[in-house]
């Protein structure tokens, strides 16, 4: 039970509770700019000025910042008055193309085009994709329709989150071919960008080499350095500050941040998760600062708790060495039914 309060650290509440970047209203405020972001900024600028076109892949494990960068691109595009379509491919998405067509129609209406008989041909073609009878659709025709909608509204951004969730659907081949056609048909002023797990994109590229050849740039999102981790925590802390002129990291000290970052291998989402637990522990124990010793105490307690959970119940024996594991239908690596060699990468 918590016996202290956050105001001892000059905070209104725990700033690390919201781990999901898709829930952040002020995405630009909390974003930490890395070298990869500078390269992405150049691409986005060229597209916004209609100087170039691009099909871009963002790859990284869970929590590495793929969704955040797609949301950031959407925010920046809307600020520039660019036509913007952002679509989440979730594990519950059963029909990607139909859902994407619906998002196109919604974005178009929000952009000021009403549903009238005078609607342009590109709009009618995209709306028609919502009424497909089954998933054995003409991928080339669908890709051309979407590309035409983007071209006619340039500058335009099409942003697809979590492409690895295609493995949950029956239209992987058809939708990948649709993306191929989009890649072939878009003109300067259009950016298509998607996020995916590295092993999924590797397997998808092996199964569909023609799709891989159309990707202009692939950005592997790097782990945070200790300094970058400190900047992320400082930005989150600032949003909950009661007192001005405090050290931006207070109550954390730099060595404590470095210890947390090392423990999570520079993963932003896991960094915030551990910082959440560490701050809760500090408040409960009325600690004056969060130092390395306190961080190590929390990390050790979490390791012990995880080890206890991992112990099988009494009477249940773990699989014998060499035994065949039960297949998992939907792995967290997002590989699904793709080739076995793609499943070895975590």
N, C-alpha and C positions, 0 to 999 in steps of 0.2 A: 504494500500500500504506500502511495506517495506521501511523504511527511514534509516535504519542502515545496517551494513554489518557484516558478520560472523567473519571477521578478528579482530574485537574488542574482540573476545573471543579466538583468536589464532586458528581459524578454517578456512578451505578453503570453506566449505559448510555445509549444514545441514546433520549430520551423521545418522539421524534417519528416513530419507525419505524412505529407502528400508525396509519395514516391513516384507516382505515374505522371510523366510529362504531359500526357494528353489531358490531364485535369488542370494544368496550370493555365491561368488566364493571361498572365503576363510572361509569355514564353521568351520574349526578347530580354527581359530583365534578368532571368535566371540562367540564360545560356552562357556558357564559357567558351570563348572563341579559341579554337585550336588551329593548327596549320591547315588541316583539311577544310576548315570553314573558309579560309582565305581563298583556297582554290575553288570551292563551291561558289563563293561570292562572285568570282570572275565569270563563271559560267552563267550565273543568274543575271548578272549585269548585261552580258552579251545577248542573252535571250530577251531581256526586257527592252533592249535597244534594237531588237530585230536584226542583230548582226550575225547571229548564229542559231543553231538548233542543237539539241542534245538528248540522248538517252543515257541516263546516269543510274548506276547502282550504288546503294549504300549498304555495306555488309558489316556485320558485327554480331556478337552474341547478345542474349537477352540483357537489356539494361545498358547497352553501350552508347545509346543516343540516336538510334535510327529514327524513331518516331519523333523525337524532339526536333531533329533537323528537318524532317518533312513538314512538321507543324510550323517551324520557323519560316521555311520557304513559303508556305501558304500565307502566313501573316505578312511577310514582305511583299508577296505578289499582290495581295489585296490592297496594301498601302499604295502600291504603284498603279492601282486600278487595272491590273491584269486579270484576265479571265482565269479563274482558279477552280479546279476540281480536285478535292481531297477525298480519297476513298479508303476506308479500313477493310482489309480482307481478314476477317476473323475466323476462328475455328467453327463458328456457327454459320458462316456464309456458305450457302449451298449452290448459289448460282452467281458467279462473279460478274459476268457481262451484264446480266439484267440489273444487278445492283448498281453497277457503274453507270449504266444508262440512266437509271433513276436519279443518280447523283448529278449527272450532266444536266438533266432536265431541271432539277431543283436549283442548281447553280445558275442556269440560264435565266430562269424566272426571277431569281434574286437579283440578277444583273440587269433586270428591267425589260426583258423580252416576255411579252404575254403570250398565252396560248391562244392564238387566233388563226383563222384560215390563211392569213397573210404571212405566217411564219416562214422564214427562209428554208430552203431545201435541206440544208445541213441539219437544222433543228428537227425537221420532220423525220429525217433518216435516223437520228440518234434516238428520238422518242419511239420509233418503230422497234428498236432493239429491246424495249421493255416488254414487248408483246410476242417475243419468240415462243414457239410452242415447246421446244425441247433444247437440250444442250448440244445437239448435233447441228449447230448453226454453221453458216458460211463464214469462216474466220477471216478470209480476205475481205469480204464485203463489210463485215463488222469493223475491221481495222481501218478500212478506207473511210467509213462513216465517221468514226471517232477522230481520225486524223484531219478530215475535212472540217469538222467542228472546231478543232483546235486552230487550224490554219486560218479559218475565217474570223477567228476572234483574237488573233495574235496582237500583243504578246499573251501567251496562254501557258498555264502550268497544269500538268496532270501529275498528281502525286499519289502513289499507291503504297499504302503501309502494310508491312508483313506479307510479302509475296509468298513466303514459305507456307502460308496457310492454304495455298492452292492444293496442297496434298490432301486436304479434307474434302475436296470437290471431285466431281466426275469429269470436269472440263479442262483439266490441266493442259492437254495437248492443244485443244481448240483455243484456249485463251493465250497460250504462249504464241501460237501462230497469229493471233490477233495482234499481240504486241509486236511481232515481227513486221506485220503490215503497217502498223502505226509508225514503227521506226523507219520504214522505207518511205513513208508518205508525208511525214511532217516537214515543214519548211522553216526557214529562219524566223525566230520569234516564238518558237515552241520548245518547252522543256518537259520531258517525261522523266520522272525520277521515282524509283521504288527502293524499298528497304527489304532485306532478307538476311537470313542466317548464312554464314559463309559456306557451310557444307551443303546447304540446299542449293545455293546458286551454282556451286561446283558441279553437283549432280545434274541439275537442270541444264547446265551448259554442255555437259557430256551427252545428255539425252537429246538436246536440241542445239547442236553447234551453230546452226544458222541464226538462232536467236542470240547466242553469245557474240557472234560476229557483228551484231548491230548495236551492241552496247559501246558507247563512245568512251565512257570513263567509269571505272569501278573504284570506289573509295572504301578502303578497309579502315573502319573507325578505330583509332588508337586508344590505348589505356591512358588514363590521366596520370600526369606526373604529380608529385607531392605538392608542388606549387599550384598546379591547376586544381587539384582536389581542395586545397585551402581556399582558392578563389570561389569555387562552387559553394562550399560551406558558408563562406563569408557573405555571399549574395543571399543565401537563404536566411541567415541570421539577421541580416539587415532588414528584411521584410517584417520581422517581429520585434524590432528594437523599441524599448521604452526610453532608453537613456542614450543621448548623443555623446560623441567624443570617446566612446569605448574602443578598445582594440577591435578591429573588424572580426577577429576570430574568437573573441572572448565568449565563453569560458574555455575554449579549446586552446591549447598551445601548439606551436608548429610541429613539435615532435609527436604529439598525440595524433594530429592529422596524418602525419607521415606513416604512423603505425597502423592506423585504420586503412589508409590507402594501400599499404603493402598487403594487409590481410585480405583485401578484396581484389587485389591485382588490378587496381586502377579502374574498376567498373563503376560508373557513376550511380547507377541505381542501387547497387549493393553498398556503396559508400554512404548514401543517404540512409539506407536501412540500418547500418551499424551505428551511424551518428545518432539516429533516433534512439536506439537502445542505450547507447552510452550516455546521452543527455538525460534520459529517464533515470538511469542509475545514479547519476550525479545529483539530480534533484532529490531523489529518495534518500540518499545518504548525506545530503547537505554538504557536498564537496565544494571547496572554494574555487577549484579549477579542474578542468579535465586534462590530466597529464597522461604520460605513457603508462604508468602503473595502473591507473583507473581503466584505461582502455584494455590493457592486458587482462585485468580481472574480468571485465565484461566478455571479452573474447573467449577466455577460458571457460566461463560459465556456459556460454552458448555452445562451445565444443562439447562440453560434458552433457548438456541437454540433448544435443543432436545424437550423441553416442547412445544415450539411454533409449531414445526413440527408435534407433536403428536395431536395437536388440530384439530378436523375435520373441513372441509370447511363449510362455512355458508350454512345452509339448510340441512346439513347431520347430522343426529342424531346418537350417538353411540348406540350399542345394549342395549336393556333394561336388567336389572338385571335378570339373570336366562335364558336369551335367548341362543339358540343354536348357537355356533360359526360355521362359514363356514369352512369345512375341508380344510386343507392345504396339498397339494400333496407331497411337498418335504420340510420338516422342516429342520432348521439349525442344529437341534440336530441329524439329520441323522437316524431317526427311520423308516420313511416310513411306510410300511405295516405290521410291526411287531406288537406284541400284545399291546393293549392300555395302560396297566400298565407301559410299557417301555417309554411311552411318557411323563410321569410326571416328569422325571428327566431332568433338564436343562443342 
